[in-house]
Amino acid sequence: MKILNTTVLFLVLSFTAYSQKVSYYYTSVVSPDKTIDYVFGFYPSVSQYTETSGVKPYTYFKAAIINQKTAKAFDSRDDKIMILLKSGKLIRNYTTSAQTGDYAVKYSTQPGDTHVQYYCFDGRVDRNDISKVWYILGDTQIFELIFVEQ
């Protein structure tokens, strides 16, 4: 009987975990000749608010670039994320001082590779307060990200 109860509990917990909704934002960036061809994903569910000594409080969010195998290397030069909060406030990530790693704003993603990036925002930003998200390349290209909930 214990084995049956344990099995039923495991199945219920597994189904509950599986049935929880996953949400994210994304866009595809493709040039006409497909030398630039990648998917940019922004994942508000992977975020954290941080307060540490000597650093202003901030919230980071996870993002990823998935570069297609047939494209050229993608070079990021301090691309930005802009978020419209439900309150109507518009915020933009700031440039970190990191030179390497997931917080560095200048990086290269080779064909067929995925690069994880963390974008930092001043203060506390609650993922449930996000209304819209934009991905900004340089000063001329702005992509509104599509919201997906599965």
C-alpha positions in Angstrom: 0.0 0.0 0.0 2.9 2.4 0.8 4.4 1.8 -2.7 1.0 2.6 -4.3 0.5 5.8 -2.3 4.1 6.9 -3.1 3.6 6.2 -6.8 0.3 8.1 -6.9 1.9 11.0 -5.0 4.8 11.0 -7.4 2.4 11.0 -10.4 0.3 13.9 -9.0 3.4 16.0 -8.3 4.9 15.2 -11.7 1.7 16.2 -13.5 1.4 19.4 -11.4 5.0 20.4 -12.2 4.5 19.5 -15.9 1.2 21.4 -16.2 2.5 24.7 -14.8 2.7 27.3 -17.5 6.0 28.4 -18.9 6.2 31.9 -20.3 8.9 33.7 -22.3 9.4 36.4 -25.0 11.2 35.9 -28.3 11.9 37.3 -31.7 13.7 36.1 -34.8 16.3 38.3 -36.4 17.0 37.4 -40.0 18.7 39.3 -42.8 17.4 38.7 -46.4 20.5 36.7 -47.3 20.3 34.8 -44.0 23.9 35.6 -43.0 22.3 37.0 -39.8 19.8 34.4 -38.5 19.2 33.9 -34.9 16.4 33.7 -32.3 16.5 35.9 -29.2 14.7 34.7 -26.1 14.0 36.6 -22.9 13.0 34.6 -19.8 11.4 36.6 -17.0 10.9 33.5 -14.9 14.7 33.3 -14.6 15.4 36.5 -12.6 16.8 37.5 -9.3 16.8 40.7 -7.2 20.2 41.3 -5.6 21.4 43.6 -2.8 25.1 43.4 -2.0 27.5 45.7 -0.2 29.0 48.3 -2.4 26.6 47.8 -5.4 23.3 49.4 -6.0 20.4 46.9 -5.8 19.5 45.4 -9.1 17.4 42.7 -10.8 18.8 40.5 -13.6 16.8 38.5 -16.2 18.1 35.7 -18.3 18.1 35.8 -22.1 19.6 33.7 -24.9 20.8 34.0 -28.5 20.4 30.9 -30.6 22.5 31.4 -33.7 21.5 29.2 -36.6 24.1 26.9 -38.2 23.9 28.5 -41.6 24.5 32.1 -40.3 27.7 34.0 -39.7 28.9 34.6 -36.1 26.7 37.1 -34.3 28.6 39.9 -32.5 26.8 41.7 -29.7 28.0 45.2 -29.0 26.0 46.2 -25.9 22.5 45.4 -27.2 19.7 46.5 -24.9 16.4 45.3 -23.4 13.6 47.8 -22.8 10.6 46.8 -20.7 7.2 48.4 -20.4 5.8 47.8 -16.9 2.1 47.5 -16.3 2.3 50.8 -14.4 3.3 52.5 -17.7 6.9 53.0 -16.7 9.5 52.2 -19.4 12.9 50.8 -18.2 16.1 49.8 -19.9 18.9 47.6 -18.8 22.2 49.1 -17.9 25.7 48.3 -19.2 27.6 46.2 -16.7 31.4 46.5 -16.2 31.9 42.8 -16.8 34.4 42.0 -19.6 33.7 38.3 -19.7 31.0 35.8 -18.7 27.2 36.0 -18.9 27.0 39.7 -17.8 29.5 41.0 -20.4 27.7 43.1 -23.0 30.2 42.4 -25.8 30.3 38.8 -27.0 30.2 36.6 -30.1 27.9 33.7 -30.8 29.2 31.3 -33.4 27.0 29.5 -36.0 25.1 26.7 -34.3 25.8 28.0 -30.8 23.6 29.4 -28.0 24.8 32.2 -25.8 23.2 32.9 -22.4 23.1 36.5 -21.4 21.9 38.3 -18.2 20.5 41.8 -18.4 20.6 44.0 -15.3 18.0 46.6 -14.3 18.3 49.1 -11.5 16.3 48.2 -8.4 13.6 45.6 -8.0 11.7 44.6 -11.1 8.9 42.0 -10.6 8.5 39.6 -13.6 4.7 39.8 -13.0 4.8 43.6 -13.7 6.1 43.2 -17.2 3.7 44.2 -20.0 5.9 44.3 -23.1 9.6 43.7 -24.0 11.8 45.1 -26.8 15.2 44.0 -28.0 17.4 46.9 -29.2 20.3 46.4 -31.6 22.4 49.5 -31.8 20.3 52.6 -32.1 18.4 51.8 -35.2 16.8 48.3 -34.9 14.1 47.7 -32.3 12.2 44.4 -32.1 9.1 44.0 -30.1 9.3 40.5 -28.5 6.4 38.1 -28.9 4.9 36.7 -25.6 4.4 33.0 -25.4 2.8 31.0 -22.6 2.7 27.3 -22.7 
